[in-house]
Amino acid sequence: MSAPLKSLIASGTKLWLDSIDPELVVANRAQGATGATSNPIIVADLIKTGRFDDRLAQLMDQGLDDEAVAWQMTDALVKQAQDVFAEVHQESAGNDGYVSFELDPLLEDTECTLSTEERAARYIELGKQWAAGNVNRMIKVPATPGGLAALEELVAAGVTVNVTLIFSERQYIAARDAVWRGAQRRDSLDGFKSVYSIFVSRIDVYTAKQVPELPDDAQGLVGIVNAQRLWQENQKFWADKNLKLAQEIIFASTGTKNPDDPPQKYVAALAGADIQTNPPATNDAIAQTDGLRFSRSVDQFPPQEVLDEIDAKVDFQKMEETLMEEGLAKFADPQKALLQLIAEKRSTLQAAG
């Protein structure tokens, strides 16, 4: 394990990989990673390498359509990563060692005609289906109206959830409260685990474009401050619940978007608690930076005058609405691209056969 990543883990951060590439999973496990997450972009990028053509051909030969092939490939890749982290899950008694599995993003496509209730029912059905038999799999549910409406029932049924696409306090509280209602319907809370994925760097991209009046000492810090506040709120809520397992924040979108920022900007600012799902490139850059060391900073806020500027100039409701609109496009479009890629692979593989 590299010294920089070792110091990050020593600060109290659980390091998860934002990939289920089998080779990267093994390499990052050796670097100290204890979990991973997946999405359609990651699956598509893996398929593009050609490394899985034989498996694709086998699935297609079974008569599966493009959508079924996509889900079978995702399931297999996630399971492979789960196997790598199974020991972590066992040793931590269920507190770590998970791999996240994203449910059908097309439920949030603008062309989807289902009602909120119908989307929730579908999330519940799919969540139970893909969670079954997988002790160290987390089911990713978006903090959309349909996703939020599904959480209580999923958690009550014993599904371990990763609530994703969270940008605001409103979303976090709605998700957390629904999860807790579901948890209290279980026969036992011993195995209850939930996480809440707070997106970080996308917020700073938003403020750079939409809130240019922010002073220089506040611009580029809104994503960090927002994540710190939600982490603090999460700590307070669960403190008196006497649960065996930690209910944690995942600091997501920790790769920098501004080329002038050092690659460790968000990693360093949020070090010291809960979980970071870092892109492979971010972990690689950190591992190769000599002399870089991390210490707990997740509870160290900027000066009060910076916080006052942020609160005075950033409309967090507008921010949530804008980023959710963008986020849902980024959520659904990759699934469409994955299905298109599999269709193209089908033609290529059939022609070669």
C-alpha positions as CSV (number, residue, x, y, z in Angstrom):
1,M,0.0,0.0,0.0
2,S,1.3,3.5,-0.9
3,A,2.1,5.8,2.0
4,P,-0.4,8.5,0.9
5,L,-3.4,6.0,0.7
6,K,-2.2,4.3,3.9
7,S,-2.4,7.7,5.7
8,L,-5.9,8.3,4.2
9,I,-7.1,5.0,5.6
10,A,-5.4,5.7,8.9
11,S,-7.2,9.0,9.2
12,G,-10.5,7.0,9.5
13,T,-11.6,7.0,5.9
14,K,-12.9,3.8,4.2
15,L,-11.6,3.7,0.7
16,W,-13.9,2.4,-2.0
17,L,-13.2,2.1,-5.7
18,D,-15.4,3.8,-8.2
19,S,-15.0,0.8,-10.6
20,I,-15.7,-2.9,-10.9
21,D,-13.0,-3.6,-13.4
22,P,-11.7,-7.0,-12.1
23,E,-8.1,-6.0,-12.5
24,L,-8.5,-2.6,-10.8
25,V,-10.5,-4.2,-8.0
26,V,-7.7,-6.6,-7.1
27,A,-5.1,-3.8,-7.5
28,N,-7.0,-1.3,-5.3
29,R,-7.8,-4.0,-2.7
30,A,-4.0,-4.3,-2.4
31,Q,-3.9,-0.6,-1.9
32,G,-6.3,-0.7,1.0
33,A,-9.7,-0.4,-0.8
34,T,-12.5,-2.2,1.1
35,G,-15.4,-1.8,-1.3
36,A,-16.5,-0.7,-4.7
37,T,-19.4,0.7,-6.7
38,S,-20.7,0.3,-10.2
39,N,-22.8,2.1,-12.8
40,P,-23.6,1.6,-16.5
41,I,-20.6,3.8,-17.7
42,I,-18.2,1.5,-15.9
43,V,-19.8,-1.6,-17.4
44,A,-19.8,-0.1,-20.9
45,D,-16.2,0.9,-20.6
46,L,-15.3,-2.6,-19.6
47,I,-17.2,-4.1,-22.5
48,K,-15.5,-1.7,-24.9
49,T,-12.1,-3.3,-24.0
50,G,-13.1,-6.5,-25.7
51,R,-12.0,-8.5,-22.6
52,F,-15.5,-9.8,-22.1
53,D,-16.4,-10.7,-25.6
54,D,-16.5,-14.5,-24.9
55,R,-18.9,-14.0,-22.0
56,L,-21.1,-11.7,-24.1
57,A,-21.2,-14.3,-26.9
58,Q,-22.3,-16.9,-24.4
59,L,-25.1,-14.8,-23.1
60,M,-26.2,-13.9,-26.6
61,D,-26.1,-17.6,-27.6
62,Q,-28.6,-18.2,-24.7
63,G,-31.1,-16.1,-26.6
64,L,-31.0,-13.2,-24.2
65,D,-32.0,-9.7,-25.5
66,D,-29.7,-6.7,-25.2
67,E,-31.2,-5.6,-21.9
68,A,-30.9,-9.0,-20.3
69,V,-27.3,-9.3,-21.5
70,A,-26.5,-5.9,-19.9
71,W,-28.0,-7.0,-16.5
72,Q,-26.3,-10.4,-16.6
73,M,-22.9,-8.8,-17.3
74,T,-23.4,-6.2,-14.6
75,D,-24.5,-8.9,-12.1
76,A,-21.4,-11.1,-12.9
77,L,-19.0,-8.2,-12.6
78,V,-20.4,-7.0,-9.4
79,K,-20.4,-10.6,-8.0
80,Q,-16.7,-10.9,-9.0
81,A,-15.9,-7.7,-7.0
82,Q,-18.0,-8.9,-4.1
83,D,-15.8,-12.0,-3.9
84,V,-12.7,-9.9,-3.6
85,F,-14.3,-7.9,-0.7
86,A,-16.1,-10.8,1.0
87,E,-13.3,-11.2,3.6
88,V,-13.6,-7.5,4.5
89,H,-17.3,-7.9,4.9
90,Q,-16.9,-11.0,7.2
91,E,-14.1,-9.5,9.3
92,S,-16.1,-6.2,9.8
93,A,-19.2,-8.1,10.7
94,G,-21.1,-6.4,7.9
95,N,-19.8,-2.9,8.4
96,D,-17.7,-2.8,5.3
97,G,-16.8,-4.8,2.2
98,Y,-19.7,-4.0,0.0
99,V,-20.1,-3.5,-3.8
100,S,-23.0,-1.3,-5.0
101,F,-25.4,-2.4,-7.8
102,E,-27.3,0.3,-9.6
103,L,-31.0,-0.4,-10.4
104,D,-32.4,0.4,-13.9
105,P,-31.6,4.1,-14.6
106,L,-34.2,4.1,-17.4
107,L,-36.9,4.4,-14.6
108,E,-35.7,8.0,-14.4
109,D,-35.6,8.7,-18.1
110,T,-37.6,11.7,-19.3
111,E,-39.4,9.3,-21.7
112,C,-40.5,7.0,-18.9
113,T,-44.3,7.4,-18.5
114,L,-44.6,5.5,-15.2
115,S,-46.1,7.4,-12.2
116,T,-44.1,7.9,-9.0
117,E,-46.0,5.1,-7.4
118,E,-45.3,2.8,-10.4
119,R,-41.6,3.7,-10.4
120,A,-41.4,3.0,-6.7
121,A,-43.0,-0.4,-7.2
122,R,-40.5,-1.2,-9.9
123,Y,-37.6,-0.2,-7.7
124,I,-38.9,-2.4,-4.9
125,E,-39.2,-5.4,-7.3
126,L,-35.8,-4.9,-8.8
127,G,-34.1,-4.2,-5.5
128,K,-35.4,-7.4,-4.0
129,Q,-34.4,-9.3,-7.1
130,W,-30.8,-8.1,-7.4
131,A,-30.2,-8.2,-3.7
132,A,-31.3,-11.8,-3.2
133,G,-28.5,-14.1,-2.1
134,N,-25.9,-11.3,-2.0
135,V,-24.8,-10.6,1.5
136,N,-22.2,-7.9,0.6
137,R,-24.1,-6.1,-2.2
138,M,-25.7,-2.7,-1.7
139,I,-28.6,-1.7,-3.9
140,K,-28.2,1.8,-5.3
141,V,-31.5,3.8,-5.2
142,P,-31.6,7.4,-6.5
143,A,-33.0,10.2,-4.3
144,T,-35.8,10.9,-6.8
145,P,-39.5,10.9,-5.9
146,G,-39.8,7.3,-7.1
147,G,-36.6,6.1,-5.4
148,L,-37.4,7.8,-2.1
149,A,-40.9,6.3,-2.2
150,A,-39.3,2.8,-2.5
151,L,-36.8,3.0,0.4
152,E,-39.0,2.2,3.3
153,E,-40.3,-1.1,1.8
154,L,-36.9,-2.1,0.5
155,V,-35.2,-1.6,3.8
156,A,-38.1,-3.3,5.7
157,A,-37.5,-6.3,3.4
158,G,-33.9,-6.6,4.5
159,V,-32.3,-4.9,1.4
160,T,-29.1,-3.0,2.1
161,V,-29.3,0.4,0.3
162,N,-27.0,3.0,-1.0
163,V,-29.1,6.1,-1.7
164,T,-27.4,8.0,-4.5
165,L,-27.8,11.2,-6.4
166,I,-28.0,13.3,-3.2
167,F,-27.1,16.9,-3.5
168,S,-29.1,18.6,-0.8
169,E,-30.2,18.4,2.9
170,R,-33.8,18.0,1.8
171,Q,-32.9,14.8,-0.2
172,Y,-30.7,13.4,2.5
173,I,-33.3,13.9,5.3
174,A,-36.1,12.4,3.1
175,A,-33.9,9.4,2.3
176,R,-32.6,8.8,5.8
177,D,-36.1,9.1,7.4
178,A,-37.6,6.6,4.9
179,V,-34.7,4.2,5.5
180,W,-35.1,4.4,9.3
181,R,-38.9,3.8,9.1
182,G,-38.1,0.7,7.1
183,A,-35.4,-0.5,9.5
184,Q,-37.8,-0.2,12.4
185,R,-40.1,-2.7,10.7
186,R,-37.5,-5.4,10.7
187,D,-37.5,-8.1,13.3
188,S,-33.9,-7.2,14.2
189,L,-31.6,-4.2,13.6
190,D,-28.4,-6.3,14.0
191,G,-27.7,-6.4,10.3
192,F,-29.1,-3.0,9.4
193,K,-26.7,-1.0,7.2
194,S,-27.3,2.0,5.0
195,V,-25.2,4.6,3.2
196,Y,-26.0,8.0,1.6
197,S,-24.0,9.1,-1.5
198,I,-23.4,12.8,-1.4
199,F,-22.1,14.2,-4.7
200,V,-19.3,16.7,-4.1
201,S,-17.4,18.1,-7.2
202,R,-20.5,18.5,-9.3
203,I,-21.7,21.2,-6.9
204,D,-18.5,23.2,-7.5
205,V,-19.0,22.9,-11.2
206,Y,-22.5,24.3,-10.7
207,T,-21.4,27.3,-8.6
208,A,-18.6,28.2,-11.0
209,K,-21.2,28.6,-13.7
210,Q,-24.3,29.7,-11.8
211,V,-22.9,31.6,-8.8
212,P,-20.0,33.6,-10.2
213,E,-20.5,36.3,-7.6
214,L,-19.1,34.0,-4.9
215,P,-15.8,35.4,-3.7
216,D,-12.6,33.5,-4.5
217,D,-12.2,32.2,-1.0
218,A,-15.6,30.5,-1.2
219,Q,-15.7,29.5,-4.8
220,G,-14.8,25.8,-5.1
221,L,-15.7,25.1,-1.5
222,V,-19.5,24.7,-1.7
223,G,-19.4,21.0,-2.5
224,I,-17.1,20.4,0.4
225,V,-19.1,22.5,2.9
226,N,-22.3,20.8,1.8
227,A,-20.9,17.4,2.2
228,Q,-19.4,18.3,5.6
229,R,-22.8,19.6,6.8
230,L,-24.6,16.5,5.7
231,W,-22.0,14.3,7.3
232,Q,-22.5,16.2,10.6
233,E,-26.2,15.9,10.3
234,N,-25.9,12.2,9.7
235,Q,-23.6,11.8,12.8
236,K,-26.1,13.6,15.0
237,F,-29.1,11.6,13.8
238,W,-27.7,8.1,14.3
239,A,-25.8,8.9,17.5
240,D,-28.5,7.7,19.9
241,K,-29.9,4.7,17.9
242,N,-27.5,2.2,19.5
243,L,-27.0,0.3,16.2
244,K,-24.4,-2.4,15.7
245,L,-23.4,-1.1,12.2
246,A,-22.5,2.4,11.1
247,Q,-25.0,4.3,8.9
248,E,-22.6,6.2,6.8
249,I,-22.1,9.0,4.2
250,I,-20.4,8.1,1.0
251,F,-18.4,11.0,-0.4
252,A,-19.0,10.5,-4.1
253,S,-17.9,12.5,-7.1
254,T,-14.5,13.1,-5.5
255,G,-12.5,13.4,-8.7
256,T,-11.7,17.0,-9.5
257,K,-13.3,18.7,-12.4
258,N,-11.2,21.9,-12.4
259,P,-7.8,21.2,-14.0
260,D,-6.3,23.8,-11.7
261,D,-7.2,21.8,-8.6
262,P,-4.9,19.2,-7.2
263,P,-6.3,15.6,-7.6
264,Q,-6.5,15.2,-3.8
265,K,-8.6,18.3,-3.2
266,Y,-11.8,16.6,-2.2
267,V,-10.1,13.5,-0.8
268,A,-8.1,15.6,1.6
269,A,-11.0,17.9,2.7
270,L,-13.2,15.0,3.6
271,A,-10.6,12.7,5.1
272,G,-11.2,11.1,8.4
273,A,-14.6,9.5,8.4
274,D,-17.1,7.3,6.6
275,I,-16.5,6.3,2.9
276,Q,-14.9,7.8,-0.1
277,T,-15.6,6.3,-3.6
278,N,-12.7,7.6,-5.5
279,P,-12.1,7.1,-9.3
280,P,-9.2,4.9,-10.2
281,A,-7.3,7.9,-11.6
282,T,-7.7,9.8,-8.4
283,N,-6.3,6.9,-6.3
284,D,-3.5,6.5,-8.7
285,A,-2.5,10.2,-8.6
286,I,-2.6,10.2,-4.8
287,A,-0.6,7.0,-4.5
288,Q,2.1,8.5,-6.7
289,T,2.4,11.8,-4.9
290,D,5.5,11.6,-2.7
291,G,5.2,13.1,0.7
292,L,1.4,13.4,0.6
293,R,-0.2,12.6,4.0
294,F,-3.8,12.9,5.1
295,S,-5.3,13.7,8.5
296,R,-8.8,14.1,9.7
297,S,-10.4,17.2,8.2
298,V,-14.0,16.2,7.5
299,D,-15.1,18.1,10.7
300,Q,-12.8,21.2,10.0
301,F,-15.0,23.8,8.3
302,P,-13.8,26.9,6.5
303,P,-13.9,30.2,8.4
304,Q,-17.3,31.5,9.4
305,E,-17.1,34.4,6.9
306,V,-16.7,31.9,4.1
307,L,-19.7,29.9,5.3
308,D,-21.7,33.2,5.5
309,E,-20.8,34.0,1.9
310,I,-21.9,30.6,0.8
311,D,-25.2,30.8,2.6
312,A,-25.9,34.3,1.4
313,K,-25.2,33.7,-2.3
314,V,-26.0,30.0,-3.0
315,D,-29.7,29.1,-3.5
316,F,-29.5,25.4,-2.4
317,Q,-33.0,24.6,-3.6
318,K,-32.2,25.9,-7.1
319,M,-28.9,24.0,-7.0
320,E,-30.6,20.8,-6.2
321,E,-33.2,21.2,-9.0
322,T,-30.5,22.0,-11.5
323,L,-28.1,19.3,-10.5
324,M,-30.9,16.7,-10.3
325,E,-32.0,17.6,-13.9
326,E,-28.4,17.2,-15.1
327,G,-27.9,14.2,-12.9
328,L,-30.9,12.3,-14.2
329,A,-29.7,12.8,-17.8
330,K,-26.3,11.5,-16.7
331,F,-28.1,8.6,-14.9
332,A,-30.3,7.4,-17.8
333,D,-28.2,8.2,-20.9
334,P,-25.3,5.8,-20.0
335,Q,-27.8,2.9,-19.7
336,K,-29.1,3.7,-23.2
337,A,-25.5,3.9,-24.4
338,L,-24.7,0.5,-22.8
339,L,-27.7,-1.1,-24.5
340,Q,-26.6,0.4,-27.9
341,L,-23.1,-0.9,-27.3
342,I,-24.3,-4.4,-26.6
343,A,-26.4,-4.2,-29.8
344,E,-23.3,-3.3,-31.8
345,K,-21.3,-6.0,-30.1
346,R,-24.0,-8.5,-31.0
347,S,-23.7,-7.6,-34.7
348,T,-19.9,-7.7,-34.5
349,L,-19.7,-11.0,-32.7
350,Q,-22.3,-12.7,-34.8
351,A,-20.5,-11.6,-38.0
352,A,-17.2,-12.9,-36.6
353,G,-18.9,-16.2,-35.6
